[in-house]
Amino acid sequence: MAGVKFIVIYPRPTDIDAFEKVYQDEHVPMAVAKLEGKTKLVATKVLASPQGTPPFYRIAEIHFPSMGALEASAASVGTKETLAHAVTISTGGRPIFLVAEEETFTF
């Protein structure tokens, strides 16, 4: 069965060190504590691109067991606070928010 996830894509911040501090010290703990119903959080840091400086710096994927669980989380106060915080800390521009279905192929 395909998994459902909420994706947050952060543009490259104006000050990477300052962003990393607030992301690690405030935002990730907030997401862990307040995003109800999640099963996994994957935080990816984009290091490079063959096309030059990548326009995006971090990609967060929050996994849920179902679309219903994701929707219930999205309606919660804790998730709304966490998403507002994501916008506040994103100094390179507004983050992109996506809802996606994931299929995994294992080789």
C-alpha positions as CSV (number, residue, x, y, z in Angstrom):
1,M,0.0,0.0,0.0
2,A,1.3,3.5,-0.9
3,G,2.3,5.7,2.0
4,V,1.1,9.3,2.5
5,K,3.4,12.1,3.5
6,F,3.5,15.8,4.0
7,I,6.5,17.5,2.5
8,V,8.1,20.8,3.4
9,I,10.7,22.2,1.0
10,Y,12.8,25.1,2.4
11,P,14.5,27.5,0.0
12,R,18.2,28.2,0.6
13,P,18.3,30.4,3.8
14,T,20.1,33.8,3.9
15,D,22.2,32.5,6.8
16,I,22.7,28.8,6.8
17,D,24.2,28.6,10.3
18,A,21.4,30.6,11.9
19,F,18.8,28.5,10.1
20,E,20.4,25.3,11.2
21,K,20.4,26.4,14.8
22,V,16.8,27.3,14.9
23,Y,15.8,24.3,12.8
24,Q,17.6,21.8,15.0
25,D,17.0,23.4,18.4
26,E,13.4,24.6,17.9
27,H,11.7,23.4,14.8
28,V,12.5,19.7,14.8
29,P,11.6,19.2,18.5
30,M,8.4,21.1,17.9
31,A,7.5,18.9,14.9
32,V,8.3,15.7,16.9
33,A,6.1,16.9,19.8
34,K,3.2,18.5,18.0
35,L,2.5,16.7,14.7
36,E,-0.1,14.2,15.8
37,G,-0.4,10.8,14.1
38,K,3.0,10.8,12.3
39,T,4.9,7.6,11.9
40,K,8.2,8.9,10.7
41,L,10.0,12.2,10.0
42,V,12.8,12.3,7.4
43,A,14.8,15.5,7.4
44,T,17.1,15.9,4.4
45,K,19.8,18.5,3.9
46,V,20.5,19.2,0.2
47,L,24.3,19.4,-0.2
48,A,25.0,20.0,-3.8
49,S,23.6,19.9,-7.4
50,P,25.3,19.3,-10.7
51,Q,23.4,22.4,-11.9
52,G,25.2,24.7,-9.4
53,T,24.0,26.0,-6.1
54,P,20.7,24.2,-5.2
55,P,17.7,26.5,-4.8
56,F,16.5,24.4,-1.9
57,Y,18.3,23.6,1.3
58,R,16.1,21.3,3.4
59,I,13.3,18.8,2.6
60,A,11.2,17.5,5.4
61,E,9.0,14.5,4.9
62,I,6.4,13.7,7.6
63,H,4.9,10.2,7.0
64,F,1.4,9.2,8.1
65,P,-0.4,5.8,8.0
66,S,-3.3,7.2,5.9
67,M,-4.7,10.3,4.3
68,G,-7.3,10.5,7.1
69,A,-4.4,10.6,9.7
70,L,-2.7,13.3,7.7
71,E,-5.9,15.4,7.4
72,A,-6.6,15.0,11.2
73,S,-3.1,16.2,12.0
74,A,-3.4,19.1,9.6
75,A,-6.6,20.2,11.4
76,S,-4.8,20.2,14.8
77,V,-3.6,23.2,16.7
78,G,-0.1,21.7,17.1
79,T,0.3,21.2,13.3
80,K,-0.9,24.7,12.5
81,E,1.6,26.1,15.0
82,T,4.4,24.0,13.5
83,L,3.6,25.1,10.0
84,A,3.5,28.7,11.0
85,H,6.9,28.3,12.7
86,A,8.3,26.7,9.4
87,V,7.2,29.9,7.6
88,T,8.8,32.1,10.2
89,I,12.2,30.4,10.2
90,S,12.5,30.2,6.4
91,T,14.6,33.2,5.6
92,G,15.2,32.3,1.9
93,G,11.5,32.6,1.1
94,R,8.3,30.8,1.9
95,P,8.6,27.0,2.2
96,I,6.7,24.9,-0.3
97,F,4.1,22.5,1.3
98,L,3.0,19.4,-0.5
99,V,0.9,16.3,0.2
100,A,2.2,13.2,-1.6
101,E,1.6,9.5,-2.0
102,E,4.8,7.4,-1.9
103,E,5.5,4.1,-3.5
104,T,8.6,2.3,-2.6
105,F,10.5,-0.1,-4.9
106,T,13.2,-2.2,-3.2
107,F,16.0,-3.7,-5.2
